[in-house]
Each structure stands twice: as C-alpha cells, then as structure tokens.
Amino acid sequence: MTATSGTLLHQITDYANRADPYPLYAELRRTPVARQDDGVYTVSTYWEILSLLHDPRISSDVRNRTPQAGGDLPPEDDTTLPPSFLRLDPPEHDRLRRLATRPFGPPHSPRRIHDMGGDLVRMVSGLIDGFQGREQVDIVEDFAYPFPVMVICKLLGVPHQDEVLFHGWADAIVAALDPSPAEGPQERQRTAQRARTELGTYLAGLVEEHRRAPGDDMLSALITDHGPDGQMSPVELITTAVLLLIAGHETTVNLITNGTLTLLRHPEALKRLREDPDLAVPLVEELLRYEPPVQLLPQRTALADIDIAGTVIPAGASIWLMLASGNRDPRRFDDPDRFDPGRRDNEHLGFGSGIHYCFGAPLARLEAQLALTGLARRLDGPRLVADPPPYRQNPVLRGPRHLPVAFDGVTA
C-alpha cells in the first residue's frame, strides 16, 4: 500500500518528514479514526490504539488481507517460509509464542536475560574502548548496530563471524515493512522473500549443528525442549529463528540511536544519567514513549465491523495503528512533547500491547539501559556533528541511518 499523495498519511510516510513526524501526528489525532482515500483506516489516539491492540477482531495474519483492504498482498508464487508467530492469530500464535518463550524468560527460564548481564556490560565496554584515539564516531555503525547483533548472536548461538552473512538479509527483510518505498510492492516482497529463504537455509544448517551438539544457547533449547505444547516442527523452528534474529537487533539499534540523539539534544538529562546510572530505567521508558523505534503497525485487518471513536471500520479493512502518535496523545500524557526522564504513569505503546507485545522487551530494555549509561559515563564532551542526522528510509522502524558524534576523549 502506498499512502495517497497529499494526505496526512502520505506526509507521515514521506522521507522528507522523517526527522520530525510529530507535528503531523498531532494533526492526525484531530480525527482519531480516519479513512484514507485508498481505504486504509488510521488510528492515532492512545485509548483507541490500546483498545484495538487487545481486540480479537483485529488480525495480524497476512492471509486475512484482501485487495480491497488497501494493503499489499504477498506475491501469488510465495512458496517460501510460512509467517512467523508475529504474523499469526490465535491459536497458532499462542502455541508458537509459548514455545519460543520457554527458553527465553519466565516462568521456565527466569534467569536467561539476567545471567547475560555481565556479558552485555563487557560488550558495551569493549565497543567504547574502541573509540580511544578517535575524535568522532558513527554511533550507528560503531556502537548501536554491533552491540545488539553481538547480543542476539550470543543468545541464539549464532557464530558472530557470520554476522556479515545475515546483515544484507536483514536489510532486505526489514525493507519490506516500508509502506512507501521507491520500488513497487511486489518487487519489495519478492526481494524480502528471497532474503528470508536464504537466511532460513543458513539457519537450517545451524539448527542441524545444534541438534548434533546442543549448547546452552536459546536455539539449542528450542531444538531439545519438550514442554506441554510439544516441539516446534522443523519449519516452525526455522521461521521462529529468522524472526528472533531479525527482530532481536533491528529495533534495538533504533532504540539506542534515538536515545543517544535525544540525550545529546537534552544535555541536562545526559548529565543526570552520568551522575545517576539508576536513572537509566525510567529514562529508557521515556525514550520508548518519546522516540519509539517502532512508529506504526501498518499490517492489521478487521475481521468484523468495529465501531470505535464514532467510526465504523468495516470487516476486511486494513488498519494502521499509529503507535508514535498515541504515545504523544495529550489526553493520555501530560505535556507529551516534552522529554521527561522522570515521568510517572508512563504506560507507553513503545512495545505495543496485547498478545503481540514485544517478545524481546526485557532484553531490549537492558541493552538500551547499559548502552546509554556506558556512553554517558565514558564520553567526554559528546556533541552532535549534524542535527538532524540522516534517517533510515523506513517510516515503520524509524531511526537515524548514521549518527556522527564528536567528543573530547574517552574516560576509562
């Protein structure tokens, strides 16, 4: 789906407004539920978004989309991997998510993330050590990208040296989320499908290696675990591994980069974080509200007529949930355009809500807290080289493509 030229939605997805879409979101909120010229319904206010995120009449399954819904369909010759649980509805979604959760977090594996803490601290320190002797770095290339990639590789049991293989695959898969790319939607989907197939083939080989010699990583646990839901099938295992590998680092890159940019624009908050590392916890929550790495969810379909905010969204319609707009809804948050690391009552939509609440939220939070605290503590006199920096093309996963930062030195 390409947003109709001239509409607010077109302006929001237009790269020209990537650096600051928030005034456009404010205008969009004047009509909480709005039908666009091509039949897409945008939902832009907090309570309405939250309601629909918990509404079983909203489908995330691409197979429920129709040409009349105003969204792009996958090519008819799609014989590649099936959708991950992120793109499924109950009961399929629930079973696969339970299986993926067992080796990741409570109640079956309550210490998985906690026990990684020491390794994460060492990763952050090692990357910042690499800034020694330099006067400027690109926070994206030198820090915000390599850190979560190192983490997800360690978590899943992927050899870190293979990162160069899946970098290109990840870029192609993520590009398919862009609702307004330069190339046509069919070509975009075909490129993403090829990338998923190639990545799936690589992971299939890795699965076999872990099956023969299991380790203490999450991929080995998914292969060997026998819980009440049984085991994933081979294709479900590969599809889930693709999802975790891509989602496990792409959004965290944006969270860390957006956080660094916001702190450098708010030096008083940077100073507070440097003096009080405990501030990192509420500060990251405020970042998730103020500059969320996932700005909108454009792939939802109404399974029935839904009456909300005085508008009826008809069955079969495509729905865009504008998370970043809801996060700045003045009906929900006081002074929503102000960055306030000490903000209370901060139940943001940065990780979504409902059954599709971000699977990796605990890990992403910890990564961002450690990364931003490390930068605040160790960089002397950090300052932006360009503001605004160049942004990524994608309006869904919004963040700087590069973030050049100059500094006076690196504290030990």
N, C-alpha and C positions, 0 to 999 in steps of 0.2 A: 504494500500500500504506500502510495506517495501522497503526502498531505496536499490538499488542493491549494494551488497558488493563491496568495493573497489572504488566506485565512490565518487566524492566530496560530493554529497548529502548524501551518507551513512555516510561519516565522520562528516558532519554537524549534523546529527541526532543521531550520536553515543554519548552515555553519556560520553565517555572518553574526548570529546571535549566541553562539556557543559560549562565549566568555561570560555573558551575563543574561541568562534567560529569565531571571526572576521578575523583572517588570512585566514581562509577557504573561507569566503565570498569574500575577496579580490581576491582570486584565481578564484572563481566562476564568478566574474564580467568580467573576461577576455573574456568570451563568454556570452554576455548579455541575450540571449535566447538560452537555451541548452536543447536538447532532451536527457533524461536519457535512460538507457538500457531497462527499463520497460515501456517506452512510455510517462512518465511524462515530461512536459516541465517546466524547472525552468526559472524564470525571475528575474534577480538580480540587475539591474541598475535602478536608480531613475526615469528617464523620462519614461522608458518603463513600469515600475510598475504603475506609476501615470496614464499613458495613459490607461492601461488595467483596472484599478480601476474605470475609467469613461466610459468604453466601454460596450455598451448594448449587445454586442455579447459574453460577459463573464457571465456565470450563476453561482449563488451561490446555486441553488436548487439541493439538492442531488438526486432528481428524474430524473435529466438530466444526471446523471453519468451512464456509461456503463462499463462492464468488460473490454472492450478494452481501456478505458480511463486511465487505470493504477491506479485507486483508489479503495478503499474498498467500497462495497455496504452494505447497511443495510441488516440484515437477512430477508429472504423471509416471515417469520412469524411475521413481525413487525406490530402489531396492537395497539401499544401504542399511545402516544400523537403525533399529526402531527408536522411538523417542525415549529420552531418559525420564526418570520419575518426575523431574521438574516440569515436564510437558504432558503429564498424565493426570487423570482424575481418580478419585477413589472408585473401587477398592484397589486397583492396580498400584496407584501412587502410594497408598498407605503401606502395603506389604513391602514394596521395594525400599521405601524410606526407613521402615523399621529394620530391615536387613542391613541397610547402609549405616544406620545409627549404632547398631550393636558394637562394632569395633571402634567407634568414634567417641562416644560420650555416654553419659548416664542413661539408664542405671547399670548397663552391662559393663561398660568401660569408663568408669567415672574419672580416672586419672590420666587418660590419654593425652589431653591437652596440657594439664598441669605438669606432667612429667617432661614435657618438651620445653618448659620454661628456660632451663639452663642453656640448652642448645640455641634457643632463639636469642638469648642475650649475647651469646658468643658470636652468632651470625651478625647481629647488629654492630657489635664492637669491631668485628673484623672488617666489615664494609666501611665503617667510618675511619678505621685505621688506614685504609687505602686512600683516604683524602689527604694524608700527610704529604707536605711538599707541594700541594696544589693551591691555587688561589681561587679556583672556580670549579664546580662540578655540575653535572646534569642530574638532579635528584631522581629523575625517572630512570635513566639508563644506568646510573652508578649506584642506586640505592633502592628506590621504591619498586623497581621491577625485579632485580636479582634476589632481594630478600624473600618475598613470598614464594618465588619459584624454588629457592633452596628449601623453604619450609615444606611446600607441598610434595616435593621430591622425597624428602626425608620421611614425611608422614606416610606416603603411599608405597615407598620402597622403589622409587624410580631412580636409576643412576643419574646423578646430577649432570654428568658429562653429556647425557643425552638431551639436555635442555635445548641445544641448538637444533635438534630434530623437530621438537614439537612447538617451537616458537612460531614458525610460519603457519603450522596447522592451527594454532590458537588464534592467530590474527584473522585467518580466513573464516573460522567458525564464529568468532565474535562479530565480524563484519556483517554476517547475515542478520544480526539483530537490528542493524541500521534500517529504519523505515524509509529513508530518503537518500539512497546512495546515488552516485553518478551513473553506475551501470544498472541495467534492468534487473528486476527482482528475480526472474528465472535464472539468469546467469549468476547472480549472487548466491542463490540457493544451490545451484549445481556446484559452484566452487566450494561452498561450505560442506556439501555432501561428500565431495572428493576428499576434503581435508579430514572429515570425520572417519571416512573409510580407511584412509592411510594411517591416521592416529589409532584407529581401532585395530588395524593389523599389527602395528607396533606393540600395542598393549596386549594383544592376544599372545604374542610371543613372550612378553614379560610375565603374563599370567602363568604360562606353562613353566617358566623358570621358577616362579614362586611355588607352583604346585609341587615341583620336584624337590625343592629345597626351601620350605617356608621359613620366614624370618619373624621378627617382632613388629613388622610394619602392618599397616592397615590393609593393603592389598592381600597379603598372606592370610590375614584374619578373615577377610571376605571369602577367600577360597576355601578355608578349612572349617569355618564356623558352622555349627549345627544348632540352630535355635528353634523355637516353636513354629517359625514360619518356614522351616526347611532351609534350602540354599538357593542362591540365585542360579539361574541357568547360565550356561557359558556366554550367551549373547547379552543377557541382562548384566552380567558381571563386567563385560567389556564396555557396554553403554554407560554403566554407572562410573566406571573408572575414567572414561572420557569426560563425563560431567564433572567429577571431582577434580580432575587435573586442570581443566579449563577454569571452572568457577572458583577453584581453590586459590587462584592467584590473580585473575583479571580484575575483580572488583577491589581486592586489597591494594593493588597498585594505585588505583584511583583514590582510595581512602587515604593512603599515606601521602600521596602527592597533593591532593586537595587540602589535607591537613597541614602540610608544610607551607603551602601557599597562603592559607588562612592565617597561620601563626606569624608569618613574615609581614602580613598586612595588619596584624594586631600585635605590635611589639610588647604591649603590656601583658598580654596573655602568654607570649613566649617567655617573658621574664618570670612570670608567676610559675610556669611549668618548670623552668630551670631551677627555681628555688624550692619548689614543692612537687616532687615527682608523683605524689598521690593525686595531684590534680588531673593526671592523665586519664583516670577513669571517667569522671564527668565530662572532661574536655572531649574525649572521643565520642561520647554520646551526643554532645552538642554538634560536633562535626557531622555526624550521621544525620542530624536534622538539618543543619545549616547548608552543607555542601554534600549531599548524599552521592555515593558513587553510582548508584542505580537511580536514574532520574524518573523513569516511567516504565510501565509494563504495557507494551502495545499488543500483546497476544492473548487476549481473553475473549470468550464468546458467550453470549447469553443463551442459555438453554431453554428459557421460558421468558414470557413478558415480565419485566421487572419495573415496578413503579417506584421511583426514587427521586426525591427533591422536586416533586411536581412534574416529572417527565417519565414517560413510559419508554423504556428501552425494549424494543421488540425481540422476540426469540430469533436467534440466528445472527443478531447484530454483533459487529466487532466492537470491543470496548478497550479504550486506553485509560489506564489508571495512572494519573499524573502524581506520582509519589512526592516529587520535589515541591510541587505546588501545595499539596496537602501539608507538608512539613512547615510551610510558611503561612498557613491559614490563620489570620488574626482571630477567628472565632475559637481557635484551639490553643494558640500560643501567644502570650503577651509579647508585644514588641518583636514580632517574628523575624524581622530583617536585621536584628542585632545579634551579633555573635557573643554569646554569654556562656563561658565555660562552667559557671556555677549555677546554671539554670536548673530549677527543680521542676518536678512534674513533667519530665521530658520523654513522654511515650511517643517517640517519633516513628516514622514509617521507613526509616533508612534500611531496615532489613525486611520490609514487608510485614505481613501478619497472616494469621490463619494457618492452614495446613501447608502452605508453601513458604512459611517463614524461613529465612535464610538458614540452610543446613549448617554452614560453616561459621555462623555468627560468633561463637565463643572464641574460635581461633582467630578470626579477623580482628576482633576487639583486642586480643592480647598482642597480636602483631603490631597493630597501629599504636597501642599504648607504649610498647617497648621502642618502636622505631622513632616516634616523635619525641619521647623522653630522651633517647640517645642523641638525637640531633640537637635538641635544646640544650643539653648539658655540655656537649663537646664542641660545637661550632662557635668560634669567637667572631662576633660581629657579622652574622649572616645577613645577607641582603639580596633582594631580587635584582636580577640583571634586566629582565623585561617584565612589564606588567601592563596588560595581561600577557601571559605566555601563550605560545601556540597550543591550541587544543586538539585533541583527537577528533576525527571526523564524526564519530558515533555519538548521537544525542542520547542514546539509552544509557550507555556506560560512559558518563561524561567525566573528563579529567584532562589535565594538560598532557600533550604528547611529549613535550620537553619542559623542564623547569630549571633553567640555569640559575645557580645561586653562587654568589661570590662571598668570601669570608676572609678573615684576617689570620686564622690559624685553627689548629685542632688541639683541644685540651686532652691530655692523657686520661 
